[in-house]
Amino acid sequence: MRHEVVGHGNDWLAGIPYDYHDSKTFWAWGKRATHKEIHSKFWPKISSGFKQWLYDVYGSVPYVLPINQRMQYFGKYDGFKID
C-alpha cells in the first residue's frame, strides 16, 4: 500500500513528527499520504475495496481533499459502501 509505505514512510524517514493525539499532526500526515496515493501512476489499478477504505478514512475529509479532487478520485465512493 503506497499510502502507508511511501506516504507515511517518507514522513517518518524525513523525521516529521507524528502524534495521533494531535489532530493537526494526524490529518497532515494523512493528507500527504493520500495525495501520494491518488497521484500515483498505480491509482487506476488500486482495488475498489482499498479506494473505499481510503475514502472513508481520509478522502471524505475536506481538509485532506477539496471537493473537486474528492469527486475526481472518489466520486463513486461518496455515499457508496462496499460490503
HELIX and SHEET records of a PDB file:
HELIX    1   1 ARG A    2  ARG A    2  1                                   1    
HELIX    2   2 HIS A    3  HIS A    8  3                                   6    
HELIX    3   3 GLY A    9  LEU A   13  1                                   5    
HELIX    4   4 SER A   23  ILE A   38  1                                  16    
HELIX    5   5 TRP A   43  LYS A   45  5                                   3    
HELIX    6   6 SER A   48  LEU A   54  1                                   7    
HELIX    7   7 TYR A   55  GLY A   59  3                                   5    
HELIX    8   8 ILE A   67  PHE A   74  1                                   8    
HELIX    9   9 GLY A   75  TYR A   77  5                                   3    
END                                                                             
